[in-house]
Amino acid sequence: MARLQPKKRGFPYIGKSSSSAPNVPPVSNLFLPAHQTNGSAKRKSQGQSEAAVGGTAANPGHSGHGFKGKLAAMKSRFIRSHRGPSSSTVDPIASEGAQEDTEPRKVAQDVDTQGLPSKAGPDPDPAVAGDDLGIAQQVFENIKPIPRAGEIVVDIVAQTNTAVADLENLSSNYLQPLKIFNNVVTTIANVHPYAQIALSILTAASQLIITQANLDSAVSELLQKVGSVYTFLSKDDTIKNIDTMRVPLANIARVINACAQFIRDYSETTNFWKRLRKNIMSETQTAIDDYTKILDELMQQYRDCQTRDIQINVYRVLEDLNMEGMAYTGTAGLNTMKKCLENTRKEILQDIINWVKDTHPDARRILWLHGQAGRGKSAIAHTIASWFKDVGGLGSCFCFARDRQAERREEKMLTTISRDLANHYPAFRRALGRVLTEDPTLRTTPDVLQQWQKLILKPLSEAAGAIAGNVVVVIDALDESGGVSSRENILLLLTSTEAANLPSNFRILLTSRPSPDIERALSGGTHVRRMCLDDVPAELAQRDITQFVSNKLDSLKVTIGPTEIQQIVHKSNGLFEWARLACEFVDPNRAFGETVEERFKSLTAIPSEEGKTLLDGMYATILGSVVPKSGIPFQRFCSVMQQLLTMLEPLPLAALNHMRSLFPNEKDHYDVVRILQFMAPVLGGIADGSSPVRPLHASFYDFLTDHSRSGVYFIDTSDSSNLAYASLQVLAKELRFNICRLENSYLSNSQIPDLPERIKSSIPQHLSYSCKFWAEHLEMARFDSCLATSVQGIVESEKILFWIEALSLLGALGSAESSLAITARWLQVVKYQQH
């Protein structure tokens, strides 16, 4: 064994070629004395490769351990190099001769991949070994390492090992319960459709987390909590209570869905927090704490088999997105009061749920639910929307209404849906933000095709893979949008190739009556599934209506027993709206001077006919029981109903009375409650006084405005003179400069934080209505000199400027141009008639 001369001091093999070194990872020049650092850098610059040192190809012994194994070897070797001489193990020290830059170092003895002496080769001479040991000790005493730097590196290596282990644990420990749940859920059958939706969202959320390529250890605590929830849901005791505890299950699904989105989007979220200069660790912990608290409470509810009210404020990180100018119809959304009665329409609802859950890539993206008036289309649509909203799967719910046609909702449908999707799904919001940044004009474009392609399809295609589960959009009562032209563009888009190629997790539920134009448009779409409520088997409809009527008339079971209930069910002929009206009709609180028995006899005397004729008979019976067919009461009925049916937006009782007090004929100045108090079976908004008064069903509007159906109760809606005059009087009396008392005129509406409160206190409902619709009523008004004078009093004074300001505050400035054009045409007609 050759004696080594310690001319140069340093760690073995550092800075040398791989041919002279054992298979250990390279150590940073941080460990070298200063005079060796330059030499190492010089050799590296001369082209000597160090890549193979400790690399996978050059170190097959470590190939199975990867990066973690290399870090462990480097850490172990560094610690032994600092340990000093030992009686059992001494690291060999290499020296370099006169040709140190050209001759490779001689290895004192073979060293294995962990830096330990090999047992191979002959035993050394004890005398020589003793000399070697002495020299080695002298070398160690002369070495002057950098202790602090070494400690830092050891600490970094240890932390890295820990991080690698943590990342491995994320997959092996935290994600395993999610995989187990996905297997268990496939064995669950025969549960309520509501529970099925929750289970599908939970499955989709787990898959979103499992397939996430880069899990961040910062969210390991949240992953652990999510894993514990899935473990809880996989237990036998939990599974057997799924049907009875479906409400807590749905809430759990909603929160887990939000957790999955947070985990997936964590890197983008931290970038957003950085831009806001927020403390990332603090924000992360706040989010995790919020999720944990809610999930713990919901699991406890489930264990206790109790459903308690709990405020679920799902933590959302929504990046700032300027959507000012994008039209939004807030009153067109979900109405949970329209939901189906529990345990009714089960087969239809199950069929729709199965369609939503269908994972086949060729599954049809649109389902058209249609049928004649009164079949319950809207009830089914709002039930589906409500269920998916509870679990976080509702993208948007947009409803048309016969009494809201003046709002031109068809022009705002796509922008409203886009904004709803942006508020529910962070990935869609980011994609929409990029679209609007590239082209800000899209916020205000009236072009429906651009809205469809840029505000719906483009961000949806980018965000589809980042959304857990299916997204459901509900469009209810398309036939009530207005005339055929009002929905022509919508039907073109829904039957387009783009609609057929929507993301596989996107579904549109559309309801309407089978109007000819809708029928023609949708009948040829291969991506549109048709479901007709007129085809529901009679026995199923009768079963559901029986349950509905029994529930509604439970307080009258002494008088209205099973036999009477079956008579009502039989006469309904499968129309839920008829059954609802029948229950209202026999209600003793609605009976004017008659007993329940007498009302029931009148009900059963109505001829049993088909479809709308059956509803017409019910409407005529209800009106005949409360409205005389002649005299002052009848005249007042006709006047009040004309006011209601010609209103372009429904108003509550107080606003209706205010408008009526300004009618030109004093005989019309009376409280509308005198008439409306008896109309509760067919009109909503009467009982509480604060809700808008409106027909409960569009078929009642159709009945009253069709003389062939309503006869003596026909209401003529061709003249709006009274409402035009009243609206102009409101403008003349109540418009003023700076109506909301704004302190600064240089701020845009969006920059005024309390603007909604100011509008509510300064612009009452009757004034808001008059500002938006006085011109439309003028267009439908006959010529009258008083009316013409009122028009001139507005357009030829400063009131016209105050009106424009009010429209801006109300977000209706876009209607100003058309209103002025209508006024100009009406005045031209007046001028012509005067000549």
C-alpha positions in Angstrom: 0.0 0.0 0.0 1.6 3.2 -1.1 2.3 5.9 1.5 0.3 9.1 1.0 2.0 12.5 1.3 -0.4 15.2 2.6 0.9 18.0 0.4 -2.6 19.2 -0.4 -5.5 19.1 1.9 -9.1 18.5 0.9 -12.0 16.1 0.6 -11.4 13.0 -1.6 -12.3 13.1 -5.3 -13.7 16.7 -5.3 -13.1 18.4 -8.6 -11.6 15.2 -10.2 -12.9 13.2 -13.1 -15.4 10.4 -12.5 -12.9 7.8 -13.5 -10.9 8.3 -10.3 -13.8 8.6 -7.9 -16.2 6.1 -6.4 -19.9 6.4 -7.1 -20.9 9.1 -4.7 -22.6 12.4 -5.4 -20.4 15.5 -5.9 -20.1 17.9 -3.0 -20.3 21.7 -3.5 -17.1 23.8 -3.5 -18.5 25.2 -0.3 -16.5 22.5 1.5 -13.2 23.3 -0.2 -10.4 25.6 1.2 -10.1 28.8 -0.9 -6.9 27.7 -2.7 -8.7 24.6 -4.0 -11.9 26.3 -5.1 -10.1 28.1 -7.9 -8.5 24.9 -9.1 -11.8 23.1 -9.1 -13.4 25.9 -11.1 -10.4 25.9 -13.5 -10.6 22.2 -14.1 -14.4 22.5 -14.7 -13.9 25.3 -17.2 -11.3 23.1 -19.1 -14.1 20.8 -20.0 -13.8 18.0 -17.5 -17.2 16.5 -17.0 -18.6 16.0 -13.5 -22.1 15.1 -14.6 -21.5 11.4 -14.2 -20.4 11.6 -10.6 -23.2 10.3 -8.5 -25.5 10.3 -11.6 -27.9 7.5 -12.2 -26.1 6.1 -15.2 -22.7 6.1 -13.4 -24.2 4.8 -10.1 -26.4 1.8 -10.7 -26.3 1.1 -7.0 -28.4 4.2 -6.4 -30.7 4.1 -9.4 -33.6 2.8 -7.4 -33.4 5.5 -4.8 -33.2 8.5 -7.2 -32.7 12.0 -5.8 -33.5 11.0 -2.2 -30.8 8.3 -2.2 -28.2 10.7 -3.5 -29.0 13.3 -0.9 -28.7 10.7 1.8 -25.3 9.5 0.5 -24.0 13.1 0.3 -25.2 13.9 3.8 -23.6 10.7 5.2 -20.2 11.3 3.6 -20.1 14.9 4.7 -20.8 14.0 8.4 -18.1 11.3 8.4 -15.6 13.7 6.9 -16.1 16.0 9.9 -16.1 13.3 12.5 -12.3 12.9 12.6 -10.3 9.7 13.1 -12.0 6.7 14.4 -10.9 3.3 15.6 -13.3 1.6 13.3 -13.5 3.7 10.2 -11.3 6.3 8.6 -12.1 8.0 5.4 -9.1 7.8 3.0 -7.3 11.0 2.2 -5.9 11.5 -1.2 -2.8 13.5 -2.1 -1.6 14.8 -5.3 2.0 14.5 -6.7 3.9 16.9 -8.8 1.5 16.2 -11.7 -1.7 16.9 -9.7 -3.4 18.6 -12.6 -2.8 15.8 -15.1 -2.5 12.6 -13.0 -5.5 11.1 -11.3 -5.3 10.5 -7.6 -4.5 7.1 -6.3 -7.1 5.6 -4.1 -5.8 4.4 -0.7 -8.3 1.5 -0.6 -11.4 0.5 -2.4 -14.5 2.4 -1.1 -18.1 1.3 -1.7 -20.9 3.6 -2.6 -21.5 4.6 1.0 -17.8 5.6 1.5 -17.0 2.6 3.7 -13.8 0.5 3.4 -14.3 -2.5 1.2 -13.4 -5.9 2.6 -12.0 -7.0 -0.8 -8.1 -7.3 -1.2 -5.3 -8.5 1.0 -5.0 -7.5 4.7 -2.6 -4.5 5.2 0.7 -4.7 7.0 0.0 -3.5 10.6 3.2 -1.4 10.7 2.3 0.4 7.5 -1.3 0.8 8.6 -0.1 2.4 11.8 2.0 4.9 9.9 -1.0 5.6 7.6 -3.2 6.2 10.6 -0.7 8.7 12.1 -0.5 10.5 8.9 -4.3 10.6 8.6 -4.6 12.0 12.0 -2.1 14.7 11.2 -4.0 15.6 8.0 -7.3 15.9 9.9 -5.7 18.1 12.5 -4.4 20.4 9.8 -7.7 20.6 7.9 -9.5 23.9 8.6 -13.1 23.4 7.4 -15.9 26.0 7.5 -18.0 24.7 10.3 -21.0 27.0 9.9 -21.3 26.5 6.2 -21.1 22.7 6.7 -23.9 22.9 9.3 -26.0 24.9 6.9 -25.6 22.3 4.1 -26.3 19.4 6.4 -29.4 21.2 7.5 -30.5 21.9 3.9 -29.9 18.2 3.0 -32.0 17.1 6.0 -34.8 19.5 5.1 -34.8 18.3 1.5 -35.0 14.7 2.6 -37.9 15.6 4.8 -39.6 17.5 2.0 -39.2 14.5 -0.3 -40.6 12.2 2.3 -43.5 14.6 2.9 -44.3 14.6 -0.8 -44.3 10.8 -0.8 -46.6 10.8 2.1 -49.1 13.1 0.3 -49.6 10.3 -2.2 -49.2 7.2 0.0 -51.2 8.4 3.1 -53.5 11.3 2.3 -54.7 10.3 -1.2 -55.3 6.6 -0.3 -58.7 7.3 1.4 -59.8 9.1 -1.8 -59.0 6.1 -3.9 -60.7 3.7 -1.5 -63.9 5.9 -1.5 -63.9 5.9 -5.3 -64.0 2.1 -5.2 -66.6 2.0 -2.4 -69.0 4.5 -4.1 -69.4 2.1 -7.1 -71.1 -0.4 -4.9 -73.7 2.1 -3.5 -77.1 1.7 -5.2 -80.7 2.7 -4.7 -80.2 6.0 -3.0 -82.1 9.3 -3.5 -81.1 11.3 -6.6 -80.1 14.1 -4.4 -77.6 11.8 -2.6 -76.4 10.5 -6.0 -75.5 14.1 -7.1 -73.5 14.6 -3.9 -71.7 11.3 -4.4 -70.8 12.1 -8.0 -69.4 15.5 -6.9 -67.4 13.8 -4.2 -66.0 11.3 -6.7 -65.1 14.0 -9.2 -63.4 16.1 -6.5 -61.3 13.2 -5.4 -60.2 12.5 -9.0 -59.3 16.1 -9.4 -57.0 15.9 -6.4 -55.6 12.5 -7.3 -54.7 13.5 -10.8 -53.1 16.8 -9.7 -49.5 16.5 -10.9 -47.8 18.9 -8.4 -49.2 18.7 -4.9 -47.8 21.4 -2.7 -46.7 20.4 0.8 -48.2 23.7 2.1 -51.6 22.2 1.7 -50.8 18.9 3.4 -52.9 19.7 6.4 -55.9 20.3 4.2 -55.2 17.1 2.3 -55.1 15.3 5.6 -58.5 16.7 6.5 -59.9 15.8 3.1 -58.5 12.3 3.5 -60.2 11.9 6.9 -63.5 13.0 5.4 -63.3 10.4 2.6 -62.3 7.8 5.3 -65.4 8.7 7.2 -67.6 8.5 4.1 -66.3 5.1 3.3 -67.4 3.5 6.6 -70.3 1.1 6.7 -72.2 3.2 9.2 -71.9 6.3 7.1 -73.0 4.5 3.9 -76.1 3.0 5.4 -77.4 6.5 6.5 -76.7 8.2 3.1 -80.4 8.5 2.2 -81.5 9.9 5.5 -78.5 12.2 5.8 -78.4 13.4 2.3 -78.5 17.1 3.3 -75.3 17.0 5.4 -73.8 14.8 2.6 -74.6 17.5 0.0 -73.0 20.1 2.2 -69.9 18.0 2.6 -69.7 17.5 -1.1 -70.0 21.3 -1.7 -67.1 22.0 0.7 -65.0 19.2 -0.5 -65.5 20.4 -4.1 -64.2 23.9 -3.0 -61.3 22.2 -1.2 -60.4 20.4 -4.4 -60.5 23.6 -6.4 -58.3 25.3 -3.8 -55.7 22.5 -3.8 -55.6 22.4 -7.6 -55.3 26.1 -8.0 -52.9 26.7 -5.1 -50.0 27.8 -7.2 -52.1 30.4 -9.1 -53.7 31.4 -5.8 -50.3 32.1 -4.2 -49.3 34.2 -7.2 -52.5 36.2 -6.8 -51.7 36.8 -3.1 -48.2 37.8 -4.0 -49.5 40.5 -6.3 -51.7 41.8 -3.5 -48.7 41.6 -1.1 -50.5 39.3 1.3 -48.8 36.9 3.7 -49.1 33.6 1.9 -48.6 31.4 5.0 -51.3 33.4 6.9 -53.8 33.3 4.0 -53.2 29.6 3.4 -53.7 28.8 7.1 -56.9 30.9 7.2 -58.3 28.9 4.3 -57.4 25.6 5.8 -58.8 26.5 9.2 -62.1 27.6 7.5 -62.5 24.4 5.6 -61.5 22.3 8.5 -64.0 23.9 10.9 -66.9 23.5 8.4 -66.0 19.9 7.6 -65.7 18.9 11.2 -69.2 20.4 12.0 -70.8 18.6 9.0 -69.3 15.3 9.9 -70.5 15.7 13.4 -74.0 16.4 12.1 -73.8 13.2 10.1 -72.6 11.2 13.1 -75.4 12.6 15.2 -78.0 11.9 12.5 -79.1 15.5 12.7 -79.5 18.2 10.2 -78.8 21.5 11.8 -78.7 24.9 10.2 -75.1 25.9 9.6 -73.7 28.9 7.8 -71.5 27.6 5.0 -69.2 30.3 3.8 -67.1 28.4 1.4 -63.6 30.0 1.2 -63.1 31.3 -2.3 -60.2 33.1 -3.8 -61.6 35.0 -6.7 -59.1 37.2 -8.6 -60.2 40.7 -9.4 -62.0 40.8 -12.7 -63.5 43.9 -14.1 -66.9 42.9 -15.5 -68.4 46.4 -15.4 -70.6 46.8 -18.4 -71.4 43.0 -18.7 -75.2 42.9 -18.4 -76.5 40.9 -15.5 -80.1 40.0 -14.7 -80.2 39.2 -11.0 -83.9 38.6 -10.9 -83.8 35.8 -13.4 -82.2 33.2 -11.1 -83.2 30.2 -9.1 -86.5 30.2 -7.1 -86.5 27.4 -4.6 -90.2 28.1 -3.8 -90.9 26.4 -7.2 -89.3 23.1 -6.3 -91.2 19.8 -6.6 -92.8 18.4 -3.5 -90.5 15.9 -1.8 -90.8 12.4 -3.2 -92.7 13.4 -6.3 -91.5 13.3 -10.0 -88.9 10.7 -8.9 -88.6 8.9 -12.2 -88.2 12.1 -14.2 -85.7 13.6 -11.8 -83.7 10.4 -11.8 -83.7 10.3 -15.6 -82.3 13.9 -15.7 -79.7 13.1 -13.0 -78.6 10.0 -15.1 -78.2 12.2 -18.1 -76.1 14.8 -16.2 -73.9 12.0 -14.8 -73.4 10.2 -18.1 -69.6 10.1 -18.6 -69.7 8.9 -22.2 -67.9 11.4 -24.5 -70.8 11.4 -26.9 -73.5 12.1 -24.3 -75.9 14.7 -25.5 -75.1 18.1 -24.0 -78.6 19.6 -24.1 -81.9 18.2 -22.7 -85.1 19.9 -23.8 -87.9 19.3 -21.3 -91.2 20.3 -22.8 -95.0 19.9 -22.4 -98.2 21.8 -22.3 -98.9 24.5 -19.7 -99.4 23.2 -16.2 -97.4 20.0 -16.5 -94.7 21.2 -14.0 -91.7 21.9 -16.2 -90.5 24.8 -14.1 -90.9 22.9 -10.9 -88.6 20.2 -12.2 -86.1 22.7 -13.6 -85.9 24.5 -10.3 -85.6 21.3 -8.4 -82.6 20.2 -10.5 -81.0 23.7 -10.2 -81.5 23.7 -6.4 -80.0 20.2 -5.9 -76.9 21.0 -8.0 -76.5 24.4 -6.3 -76.4 22.6 -2.9 -73.4 20.5 -3.9 -71.7 23.3 -5.8 -72.4 21.9 -9.3 -74.8 24.6 -10.6 -73.2 26.8 -13.2 -76.2 29.2 -13.7 -80.0 29.3 -13.6 -81.6 31.7 -16.0 -85.4 32.0 -16.2 -87.6 33.9 -18.6 -90.9 35.3 -17.5 -94.0 36.6 -19.4 -94.2 39.7 -17.2 -90.5 40.5 -17.6 -90.4 40.7 -21.4 -89.7 44.5 -21.3 -86.3 43.7 -19.7 -85.2 42.0 -22.9 -83.7 39.1 -21.0 -82.7 37.3 -24.2 -80.0 40.0 -24.7 -78.6 39.4 -21.2 -78.8 35.6 -20.9 -75.3 34.7 -22.1 -73.5 37.5 -20.2 -75.5 36.6 -17.0 -74.5 32.9 -17.4 -70.8 33.9 -18.1 -70.7 36.0 -14.9 -72.3 33.2 -12.9 -69.7 30.7 -14.1 -66.9 33.2 -13.3 -68.3 33.6 -9.7 -68.5 29.8 -9.2 -65.3 28.5 -10.8 -61.9 30.2 -10.3 -60.4 28.6 -13.4 -63.2 29.9 -15.6 -62.8 33.4 -14.0 -59.1 33.5 -14.9 -59.8 32.4 -18.4 -62.6 35.0 -18.8 -60.2 37.6 -17.4 -57.7 36.9 -20.1 -60.4 37.2 -22.8 -61.6 40.5 -21.5 -58.0 41.8 -21.1 -57.4 41.0 -24.8 -60.6 42.6 -25.9 -62.3 44.9 -23.4 -65.1 45.7 -25.8 -66.6 42.3 -25.2 -68.0 43.5 -21.8 -70.6 45.7 -23.6 -71.0 44.0 -26.9 -74.7 43.3 -27.9 -73.5 40.7 -30.4 -74.9 37.5 -29.1 -72.6 35.4 -31.3 -69.5 37.1 -29.8 -70.9 36.6 -26.3 -71.4 32.9 -27.0 -67.9 32.3 -28.6 -65.8 34.6 -26.4 -67.6 34.8 -23.0 -68.8 31.2 -22.8 -67.0 28.8 -25.2 -63.5 30.1 -25.0 -63.1 30.3 -21.2 -65.1 27.1 -20.8 -62.7 25.2 -23.1 -59.7 26.4 -21.1 -61.3 25.7 -17.7 -63.0 22.4 -18.4 -60.2 20.2 -17.0 -60.0 22.3 -13.8 -63.7 21.9 -12.7 -64.7 19.0 -10.5 -67.7 17.1 -11.8 -70.4 18.2 -14.3 -71.5 21.8 -14.7 -75.3 22.3 -15.1 -76.8 25.4 -16.6 -80.6 25.6 -16.4 -82.6 27.8 -18.9 -86.3 27.9 -17.9 -89.4 28.9 -19.9 -87.7 30.0 -23.1 -91.1 30.3 -24.7 -91.9 33.3 -22.4 -89.0 35.3 -23.8 -91.4 37.2 -26.1 -92.0 37.0 -29.8 -90.4 34.5 -32.1 -87.6 37.0 -33.0 -86.6 37.4 -29.3 -85.3 33.8 -29.1 -84.2 33.2 -32.7 -80.5 33.8 -32.0 -80.6 31.7 -28.9 -82.0 28.7 -30.7 -79.4 29.1 -33.5 -76.6 29.0 -30.9 -78.1 26.0 -29.0 -78.4 24.0 -32.2 -74.9 25.0 -33.5 -71.9 22.7 -34.0 -70.2 24.5 -31.0 -73.1 23.5 -28.8 -72.7 19.9 -29.9 -69.0 20.0 -29.0 -69.3 21.6 -25.6 -66.9 20.1 -23.0 -68.0 16.6 -21.9 -68.8 17.8 -18.4 -71.1 20.6 -19.5 -74.9 20.2 -19.5 -77.8 22.6 -20.5 -81.3 21.8 -19.2 -83.8 23.8 -21.3 -87.6 24.0 -20.6 -90.4 25.5 -22.7 -93.8 24.8 -24.1 -93.6 23.1 -27.5 -93.9 26.4 -29.5 -93.6 25.8 -33.3 -90.4 27.7 -33.7 -88.7 26.0 -30.7 -90.0 22.6 -32.0 -88.6 23.2 -35.4 -85.2 24.4 -34.2 -84.5 21.6 -31.7 -86.0 18.7 -33.4 -83.1 18.3 -35.8 -80.2 18.6 -33.2 -78.5 15.3 -32.7 -76.9 16.7 -29.5 -80.3 17.6 -28.1 -82.3 15.0 -26.1 -86.1 15.5 -26.0 -88.2 14.7 -22.9 -92.0 15.4 -23.1 -94.0 15.6 -19.9 -97.2 14.9 -21.9 -95.8 11.4 -22.3 -95.5 10.6 -18.6 -97.5 7.5 -17.8 -100.9 8.4 -16.3 -100.4 6.2 -13.2 -97.2 8.1 -12.3 -98.8 11.5 -12.8 -101.8 10.5 -10.7 -99.5 9.1 -7.9 -97.6 12.3 -7.7 -100.7 14.5 -7.8 -102.3 12.4 -5.1 -99.4 13.0 -2.9 -99.4 16.7 -3.7 -103.1 17.2 -3.1 -103.0 15.1 0.1 -100.2 17.3 1.4 -102.0 20.6 0.5 -105.3 19.6 2.0 -104.1 17.8 5.1 -105.7 20.4 7.4 -109.1 19.7 5.7 -109.0 15.9 6.0 -112.2 15.8 8.0 -114.1 17.2 5.1 -111.8 16.3 2.2 -111.0 12.6 2.6 -109.4 10.0 0.3 -112.4 9.8 -1.9 -112.6 13.5 -2.5 -108.9 13.7 -3.1 -109.1 11.0 -5.8 -111.9 13.0 -7.4 -109.6 16.0 -7.6 -106.7 13.9 -8.9 -108.9 12.4 -11.6 -110.2 15.7 -12.8 -106.7 17.2 -12.9 -105.9 15.0 -15.9 -102.2 15.1 -15.0 -102.0 18.9 -14.8 -100.2 20.0 -11.6 -101.3 23.6 -12.0 -104.9 22.5 -12.1 -104.4 20.5 -8.9 -102.8 23.5 -7.2 -105.7 25.7 -8.2 -108.2 23.2 -7.0 -106.5 23.1 -3.6 -106.6 26.9 -3.4 -110.2 27.0 -4.5 -111.5 24.7 -1.7 -109.4 26.5 1.0 -111.9 28.0 3.5 -109.7 31.1 3.7 -110.3 31.7 0.0 -114.0 30.9 0.0 -116.2 33.9 -0.3 -119.5 33.1 1.6 -119.3 29.4 0.9 -118.5 26.3 2.9 -115.7 23.9 2.0 -118.4 21.3 0.9 -120.0 23.9 -1.4 -116.7 24.8 -2.9 -115.9 21.2 -3.5 -119.2 20.6 -5.3 -118.5 23.6 -7.6 -115.1 22.2 -8.3 -116.3 18.8 -9.3 -119.0 20.4 -11.5 -116.3 21.8 -13.8 -116.3 19.9 -17.1 -113.5 17.5 -17.5 -111.7 18.5 -20.7 -108.2 18.3 -22.1 -105.2 20.6 -21.7 -105.6 24.3 -21.6 -109.4 24.1 -21.8 -109.3 22.3 -18.4 -107.3 25.2 -17.0 -109.6 27.7 -18.6 -112.5 26.1 -16.9 -110.7 26.3 -13.5 -109.9 30.0 -14.1 -113.5 30.8 -15.0 -114.7 29.0 -11.9 -112.3 30.9 -9.6 -113.2 34.3 -11.1 -116.9 33.5 -11.1 -116.8 32.8 -7.4 -115.4 36.2 -6.5 -116.1 38.6 -9.4 -119.6 39.7 -10.4 -120.1 40.0 -14.1 -121.4 43.6 -14.0 -121.6 46.8 -12.0 -118.8 48.8 -10.3 -117.0 45.8 -8.8 -116.7 44.3 -12.3 -115.4 47.5 -13.8 -112.8 47.9 -11.0 -111.7 44.3 -11.6 -111.2 45.0 -15.3 -109.3 48.3 -14.5 -106.9 46.7 -12.0 -106.3 43.6 -14.1 -105.5 45.9 -17.1 -103.0 47.8 -15.0 -101.4 44.5 -13.9 -101.3 43.0 -17.4 -99.9 46.1 -19.1 -97.2 46.6 -16.6 -93.8 45.9 -18.2 -92.3 45.0 -14.8 -94.3 43.7 -11.8 -94.6 46.1 -8.8 -95.7 45.6 -5.2 -99.0 46.8 -3.9 -97.7 50.2 -2.6 -96.2 51.1 -6.0 -99.3 50.0 -7.8 -101.4 52.2 -5.7 -99.0 55.2 -6.1 -99.2 54.8 -9.9 -103.0 54.5 -9.8 -103.4 57.6 -7.7 -101.9 59.5 -10.7 -104.3 58.1 -13.3 -106.1 61.0 -15.2 -109.6 59.8 -14.2 -110.4 60.3 -10.6 -112.8 57.4 -10.5 -109.8 55.1 -10.8 -108.2 56.4 -7.6 -108.9 53.6 -5.2 -106.9 50.9 -3.3 -106.2 48.0 -5.5 -106.3 45.7 -2.5 -110.1 45.9 -2.7 -109.9 43.7 -5.8 -106.7 41.8 -5.4 -107.4 40.4 -2.0 -109.7 37.8 -3.6 -107.3 36.9 -6.3 -104.7 35.0 -4.2 -105.3 31.6 -6.0 -104.1 33.1 -9.3 -101.8 36.0 -8.3 -98.7 36.1 -6.1 -97.4 39.0 -4.0 -100.7 39.8 -2.3 -100.2 38.3 1.1 -97.0 40.0 2.2 -97.4 43.3 0.4 -93.7 43.7 -0.4 -93.4 41.2 -3.3 -94.3 42.1 -6.9 -97.9 41.2 -7.8 -97.9 38.9 -10.7 -99.8 35.9 -12.2 -98.7 32.6 -10.6 -98.7 30.9 -13.9 -98.3 32.2 -17.4 -101.5 30.3 -18.5 -103.6 32.8 -16.5 -102.2 35.7 -18.5 -103.0 33.8 -21.7 -106.5 33.1 -20.5 -107.4 36.7 -19.7 -105.9 38.2 -22.9 -107.7 35.7 -25.2 -111.4 36.7 -25.7 -112.3 33.3 -27.0 -111.1 31.6 -23.8 -112.0 34.1 -21.1 -115.3 35.6 -22.5 -116.7 38.2 -20.1 -113.4 38.3 -18.2 -111.4 39.3 -21.2 -108.9 42.1 -20.5 -107.9 44.5 -23.3 -104.1 45.3 -23.1 -103.9 47.4 -26.3 -104.0 50.8 -24.6 -101.4 52.0 -22.0 -102.6 55.7 -21.8 -103.2 55.5 -18.0 -99.7 54.2 -17.2 -98.1 56.6 -19.7 -99.7 59.6 -18.0 -99.0 58.3 -14.5 -95.3 57.7 -15.4 -94.8 61.2 -16.8 -96.4 62.7 -13.7 -94.0 60.8 -11.5 -91.0 62.1 -13.5 -92.3 65.6 -13.4 -92.8 65.6 -9.6 -89.8 63.5 -8.4 -86.9 63.9 -10.7 -84.2 66.3 -9.4 -80.5 67.2 -9.8 -78.1 64.7 -8.2 -81.0 62.6 -7.0 -78.7 60.2 -4.9 -76.8 63.1 -3.3 -73.4 62.0 -4.6 -70.5 63.9 -3.1 -68.2 63.6 -6.2 -69.3 63.7 -9.8 -65.9 62.4 -11.1 -66.4 58.8 -9.9 -68.0 56.1 -12.0 -70.9 54.2 -10.6 -68.7 51.2 -9.8 -66.5 53.4 -7.6 -69.3 54.3 -5.3 -69.4 51.6 -2.6 -72.8 52.4 -1.2 -74.6 53.2 -4.4 -77.2 50.4 -4.1 -78.2 51.7 -0.7 -78.4 55.3 -2.1 -80.6 54.2 -5.0 -82.9 52.3 -2.7 -83.4 55.3 -0.5 -83.6 58.0 -3.2 -85.3 56.3 -6.1 -88.5 54.5 -5.0 -89.9 51.6 -7.1 -92.5 53.7 -8.8 -89.9 56.2 -9.9 -87.5 53.6 -11.1 -90.4 52.0 -13.1 -91.4 55.3 -14.6 -87.8 56.2 -15.7 -87.4 52.9 -17.5 -90.8 52.4 -19.2 -92.6 55.7 -19.7 -91.7 55.8 -23.4 -92.9 52.2 -24.0 -96.3 53.1 -22.5 -96.4 56.2 -24.5 -95.9 54.2 -27.7 -99.0 52.1 -26.8 -101.1 55.2 -25.8 -103.8 56.9 -27.8 -103.5 60.6 -28.5 -104.6 62.9 -25.7 -103.8 66.6 -25.4 -103.0 66.3 -21.7 -100.6 63.4 -22.4 -98.9 65.5 -25.1 -98.5 68.4 -22.7 -96.9 66.1 -20.2 -94.4 64.8 -22.7 -93.4 68.3 -23.7 -93.0 69.2 -20.0 -90.3 66.5 -19.7 -88.4 66.7 -23.0 -88.3 70.5 -23.2 -87.0 71.1 -19.6 -84.0 70.2 -17.5 -86.0 67.1 -16.3 -84.7 65.3 -19.4 -81.1 65.6 -18.0 -82.2 64.4 -14.6 -83.9 61.5 -16.2 -80.7 60.5 -18.0 -78.8 60.7 -14.7 -81.4 58.4 -13.1 -81.1 55.9 -15.9 -77.4 55.8 -15.5 -77.7 55.1 -11.8 -80.2 52.4 -12.4 -78.0 50.7 -15.0 -80.5 51.3 -17.8 -78.8 54.1 -19.7 -78.8 51.9 -22.8 -82.6 52.3 -23.2 -82.4 56.2 -23.4 -81.8 56.3 -27.2 -84.8 54.1 -28.0 -87.0 56.0 -25.6 -86.2 59.3 -27.2 -86.8 57.8 -30.7 -90.2 56.5 -29.6 -91.1 59.9 -28.2 -90.1 61.6 -31.5 -92.2 59.3 -33.5 -95.2 59.7 -31.2 -95.0 63.5 -31.3 -94.8 63.4 -35.1 -98.0 61.4 -35.2 -99.6 64.0 -32.8 -98.5 66.9 -35.0 -99.9 65.1 -38.1 -103.2 64.5 -36.4 -103.4 68.1 -35.3 -103.1 69.2 -38.9 
